[in-house]
Amino acid sequence: MSPPPAIHPVQRKRRRYATLLLALTLVAGVGGVQVPSASAATVGSTELSTGWTFRSANTVTDPGATISQVGYSTAGWNPVSLPSTVLAGLVANNVYQNIYVGTNLQSVPDLTGQNWWFRGQFTAAAAAPDQAYWLRFKGISYRAQIWLNGTQLDADAVGTMAVHEYNATNAIRPGALNALAILVTPPAHDCKDLSFCTVDWNPEAPDMNAGIWGTTLLETTGPVALRDPYVKTVLPLPATNAADLTVYVDALNATNAPVTTTVSATITKAGYPTVSVSQNVTLAANERREVSFDPAGYPQLHVTNPALWWPYQFGSPELYQLSTSATVAGATSDTRSIDFGVRQFTDYRSTVNGTSFVGYKVNGQNIFFRGGGYVWDMLQRWDTKTNATHIQYVKDMGLNTIRLEGTLGNEELYDLADRAGIMIMPGFVCCSAWENDNTWTIEQEQVANASLDSQLRALRAHASPFMWNYGSDQPPTAAHLSMYKNTAAKLHWQNPTVDNVATWSNANAGMKMDGPYKWEPPVLWWDTTQSGSAFGTTGEEGTEAPPPLESLQKFIPAADLWPIGATWNYHAGKPRSVFDNITVFTDGVNKRYGSTTSAADYSRKSELQNYENSRSFFEAWNSHEYTQSFGVIFWMLNNAWPSVHWNLYDYYFKPAGGYFGSKKANEPLHIAYDYKTRNVYAVNSTLSGRSGLTATTTVYNVPNLTQAYTTTVPVTAAANAATQVLTLPALTGLSTTYFIRLQLRDATGAVVSNNLYWYSTQPDVLANKKNWYMTAVKTYANLTGLNSLPSNPNLATSVTRTVSGGQETATITMTNNSPTNIAFFLRPEITAGNGGNEVLPVNYSDNYVSLWPGESTTIRATYQTSDLGGQAPHLRTRGYNVPTTSIPVP
């Protein structure tokens, strides 16, 4: 049998994010460069990603010392590309197929009761004087034995979120094939280990994400290596015309003798002065030491008029580059570089309804964080396109924040957030070993602290993280909180922190987590007597969100699509949890919009409910900003697998009701209606005030569109603020279901915000019955009048297209040519072929729009040509009372 293929190294441009050294691992365990000279070592980083194989340890009898020998036969093993979890590798090899369809996941057995071998070969760089070789594992779940060329590097590398690094110089074979063998022990089910946990969000992965989920790197340096460069930026707030920069980088002696090195740092940005500093450092044998440069010792680090990093809608997210280097005897030993932002986040406290809540400022300006809770694919599969689409969708919805509840380590997401001005809200997960810390073993304490050390080192180098939460639902014990805070201080973490994000367990948490987690009518968000309404600061709350029919058909077999049953419920929350069904949401649809008769009917009505729910959610929070509310996270942003629960967009990236309702609510200048008080607000989410505006509120009867009321008032929309502009009076004589149309116009008469509501003379009324995840509804609004809207076949559509660099922009024009009827809730889609699915991902300038008789609107859709799959694009248009049509896109 011929030897297995070697790992084909992927040469990567040096990453611009920080890396770290696991506190539990002795780096110099198998290494030691001896006498430094003036000759240059090879400096580089290679990701070991391809050519790996894996297999259950139950079927392998050879020991690690044998398996890690070059040429060991892996006949019968499964090929795998790293990073990969066990189940992701098995799925890639078709051992299990279509596991996201129906209930197929139930057919995958428990994969955590056995260990798993991962093995690969790679060619190391040729030897050079003073060269050191490092192996770095940025994520192994949960513990591992690591072998290189028959030498055991680590007998027990433990901790999913802890980075493991080894000086492998003495075990490496320079310029030749090398073999790595890693025996992985999976985390325990029910989140009993300090690993990743999806709580009640979805079924647990059968392997609990066991595997090598982070990047695996072979790095070469001279006798001194550099790690974790970071720039702390402090502004003279409230002024922002200067900044004090402090540079930190760790220098690591790879040798068994003292070494003197010159550590240098250079800060650059086009159009701005370059700043350079350096110092000589003598390191003891195998010593790791933090090297710092501060403005007191290096005055050039006090910079004037810096380009600031601003979050989305506040300005441009400007970035600088830090380049660090270490030289020994005149030769380059190592280099590291990162991009960083000059910005400063601070926090403050305000008391609302008797509770202290936290608010945040960026560069001295109040910042209202609004976002969603992100989760990666259940098998931890992601790529650049997927990460970029998440960031793109967040911005397109007008959000500025992504919460990471334990989903830590996707560093490319941090990079993209930095460049897009999206803030990151990271922290540990709830409802797991992470929060059962009063029973931790000594090992678990060490793993938790090493995990924090690893994650903060990665995060601190980025501009996008604005805070850190040490706990979620509950705070850590006093001892562990002190341990965590000492680690953060050691790492010079400069962003605010909270102990946890739930005032029900910690009155001083600063954030509430009072639910709801199931559907509620729009009035709840506005009624500040309700615990889950828009007051204070919330770490999370959200509702069910069934995706549209086209997505449902991808993961629910036709035989199970209607009526709603076990397959739907399996794709709700975790089985046997209170979230393993969507009954509450469905009751809302049936009792407000009329009983549903098919999956298609359910989808068209649930889209209305998703739209009005997410729109009112963000409108209420935005309209109370800085007076009653200070930040909000919708639970969740997306799903780990195809789901009918908790999302603003579905697993397939199909934008739908929740997405477009959020996009409407979070437009930079917006007009909003308060379902509780009938107040109308103008919300300006930018740092520029707007004057000369007018707000018009008009009420129409349904279905004949007779006007029941109208008023127009002048508006000045202060910067970064919400302004109450009028109150809609109580009206009589209305149709049971009616429309409220709000329009905000600028001084030229152009509409800058156009918002249509549908409501009822029989309003939604909340009951007194409630628990931690929902408030019951006593009376449902009667919105069935929408079903009596006359069919309108008089919608004219046209479309043009431009193509540039693989990206297409379709310009869609829709005109309602009916003299009497509304074209309600129109959904234009660009499809791959006539009758095909919508091209995804896609961005629309607006969607789910409604047109009065004679009105016209233009919408732009942007997508990649490659996502058409070779099909010709078509424009499909449908509406609640408008027949579906499809025309080619020329």
Steps between C-alpha positions, in 0.01 A plus 500: 500500500639838404530764774213746545513834323688777670322801634518767236588818689294804418729800514299779654554869520590558863180537696423842637355371819673416822601149606569354838675251717302260716578550865464129567765396247877531535604645166861390519410140572674346197700789360804711538704696247851543632742777400361799304703626205469777243355267237129537429257226587193441287204697635162373390165348585339205326149375563489121504158454346495226236606140473375395841313181584298400805347190652331376813759390755281196569629349176866600541730293723834665426632756751565866426873444474433268206218689334711818498778340297547612140359239261253347742216352294160663537318263269135497602521841670280791388667794324428836657599863456570701812350669684230237548289345768447125503144518371592756235763255375259209499241703311763608247575131444127419456499274804191696604299684237242779499513520877326839503196370310197386695599296803805341337728633772338252736654218299854615584622306805669652800858570395633615837550157657819435306824680427601603149838498330593784262821445304690684227840556346670822397833621371681736734713790381865421450738555786662838548728633773319569827170383354215410733190303401168550676179304481191697597149363538235771523218267591480133604181372659511387776830337598776338301824305492732657244782309332762615248735254329463250783552761775213591728468877519213494747334218690194706591435821307168602652260785427296565185557877509860490619776531242775237524850580376821297496863569422548198275854580391660184638227271364466650153671365189613810309450490125336159519167331561363513852201323651249628755256279688236643732274288716188704574268435792157661442320727745219345702138544402272741687781758500675341797845605378639851450439491129251639251135468594184569299282484812136473382555659160495175299573128545851433626750393238554123541875559535466813719732666244791272582798540272757751382269796451765777494789558263812287535821689427865417444702813563870564459695772675847583612603466864239755612134473407236770535145445618179696548574858390245747628450878506308658786349832392398772747333825398488827702120474521283683434759631255609268219776712344780286642567143613749328726606168352661224704647207307532155654654187353634184661857392423577130544848355522507171310847408627658349809724804550449874554434699183508875439252620243392832356122524496362765266150625427382718213154655466389604155196635318492658159489878531610503865846522659682174560590424860795272580638380834750235610678367805757237588391212721704217649295186554600217729503147363149404380358820649181660377470869584261778412675793333321835518539845350302783660481876436691577819809325370432551130337844447441429132216269615301809594339572164292801399186502291481123455261335256238348726326165471123557506218246509260465209273805448731716716787543257781315330668202673855622441782252563875534553763230462742394770808311381733348760831328454772337707860495383787304650861574406373713212282230347121496496373242746125552475235746384136552594245751375142592576247759394359704787264789555549816700184509708390488861189338643378608842194412704261676736198409712139623498211393719173410328201349680715464811778298333853610409573448131823539307541726200800550273686778324744487214750782464290699744171457308205300631469178301180296505603144424245308297569156367439127510647188654728324250558128481711307252394189312421205728805316361716814529539533126563853376696674228576853389183533293283385790670733747479793258131437439423514872674838525334622182152399623556659842585831337218474250250463786637818659646309793837586651571208735548124504480319831720193544366290788780248526540476120855629528793444269380581147774759463425578137161626617683744730712622208194559284320676785798730547485605137121539495458693823297224664543469876563162664343413836688189618477290815459155645190286454218427744335185631803271493821412680600863450232609746522200732831633623431447870583131440804545277808283543846654504540393138178676403616819669821484300312427176257788559780747566708377208192530278446858612867577445488356148180672398583842643841494332329439167227757558700785654693567179175583317309826478157334493461347852345764726460299819536156659252312718649249743169318538168485323191411701693480826825658620804289588577439865689778676824300488473425130392853418812627677710250304345616172546868579863448594558334164327783315709757687820310420404514133424876518142439385376855451133448417220500758394172659192370678483211744198358316204619296196407710369720780274216622810327638713807572332833573812687390548311173413808296299297248177309521402163357131493589379354172285461312631211293170421328283711273332805645279760330668831413343683793715310751822663382347846555326432833769584755299344781596164346836359612610409148408833345730770366654641814845460646763294323438142393754230429242305302131451426323377192231288345429212267553582133394230250677558168311545173364206302797477262733437796259268681492279192877455520499328838147373562400210272185557296308237696574686826453853373134522600350491751760618749623202696797313640745595224429871541539464876830317462626811323382733775705500820677218680280189527311469830559866580225763518616614156440172313190642328367822347145475630499851646609656170251291303217600732587861425484439126172310508322726749615830350521433125249217468534122515770369269411228250835394353872550532482771233218681680685468830814644341334808349334584832802419716706735285264781596530407866878470486524841333280687746664322795864579421413850380315592820770332709777725372277805466405487867858461616627768261225748589588478870875531447700677770187595699369155585710258292872463434555187290326188371582156360237307305519130575619377255668649195514168313481124555753219530286288269168541317263615770154646560606674819699814585652671199501820297603304191498127444773240462502541121543880518158559346388846614136496606246671725717529810794624294309770312307607811832553676642682199202734498517573874874567498528728199723800586209744514171332587141574596339256745161429658454410868231230530450577870470882512431577131801736507700551182879534521774617267817302572834629374773238536777715356724769649352769270184688594224553243272802485228610262326164510127431503316198634166388359270246663203370304246234600313298236209262523538150358427385237372814322791730602270784604693756699389520864761744633810690395736755653836654415743657747849657471789293639855565610682171554788554740816299440524158667160538664131415482245781489127468565332694219126441550236282660235333290162575660254226587282458192149367464316356204798310366481169317592204721837473326657828389826646370719765664739658253791707629722704271797721583601750232796733465487866408470419129200275560694180435393207715786392729300248704183322392333265747168313477327332796192279505303485822155448640222660701527177698857544625737242641459484876751329729386274781629504855636146459872495433820305566868537417457436129163655408201715589165353404266684262147566625354642179643484148475782249265430211708545187286280278386805306823466303353184349219710348736725303392472134737308277716745308635371169598851390856509625746586225862394545818566309864428569845586369837356594863607523791260546842589635773282645274199548237705683161579351261779591140468387295820506136410548211737436147416616194711420151449633273579206181423684283811543348372826692215661815480706781266396570366847817343639685463169799268491722532193764225475786432262487129421742259336297418191130529435326339796830437677598583853603847607870568441674503836656686666340819375449858614196711415476873559146433629243222489155398617379839382142615436383734226190718497313540170722675247815475709833369379821397673850394401695230683858389440611139546869410522638145472788299355479359148646172625205453735267468202652157441516555127130592474365818345364743760127564520293747698221331691247731664219407733288673759237425760231598253710501183542192274849359450675597179846429359691683230858459375764744614657634180 
